[in-house]
Amino acid sequence: MKYTGGWSFAEAYNLPVGLRKWFVERLVQQIEKENEAIDKASKGHGKSQTLTSYNQPSVPQSYSKKF
């Protein structure tokens, strides 16, 4: 909680045990969701695309070199 929530040691220590336990459980859930999202994005199951000759934008004629 100190590093991810910005809590000082004294603040985390002085929380009631039930509330501290809830924060830790919630933090674990959040980290698991973030890791799943990172894994999904790294495996290519996200909505990103790789440019290929089929989906690459065309270059306007004004930008082409004329020699």
N, C-alpha and C positions, 0 to 999 in steps of 0.2 A: 504494500500500500504506500510505502514511502516513495518508491520510484515512479509508480504508475499513476498514483492519485495525487501526488504533491503533498502528502501528509508528512508531518514531522514524526519522529519516533514518539515523542511525548503525546501528540494528538492521537496516534493510533493506539498507544498503550492505554490511554485514559478512556477510550471508548468502552461502553459496556460490552461484555463478552458476546452477547447475542448479536449486537449490531456489528461488531468486528467480524464475527463468523459470517454474517450475511454479506458484508463487503468482500470478504475473501472468496466466498462462493460465486458472487457476481463477477468478480475479477477473473476467476477461472473460466466461467462461461464466456466472457468477452474475449479472452485470449484464445480459447478454442475456436470461436467463430472467426476470429481474425486469421488463425492458422488455416482453417478450412478455405477461407476466401483466397489466401495466398496460394495454397495448393491448387485450387480450382483455376486461378489465373495463370499459374505456371504450367499447367497441363494443357492449356489452350481451350478450355471449356467455357471461357468467358466470351464476351461480345467483341473482342478485339479481332482485327483482321491482319493478315499479312498481304502486302502488295504483291500482286502477280501481274502478268501481262493482260489478264482479263479484267482486273478491277483497278488498274492504274489510271490516274487522270491523264488526259491528253495535254500536251504542251501547246499553248496558243502559238499561232504562226508568227506573231510579233516577237516572240522570244527565241525563235530559231535563228541560228547563225546563217548569214548569207555571205558566202565567199565567192 
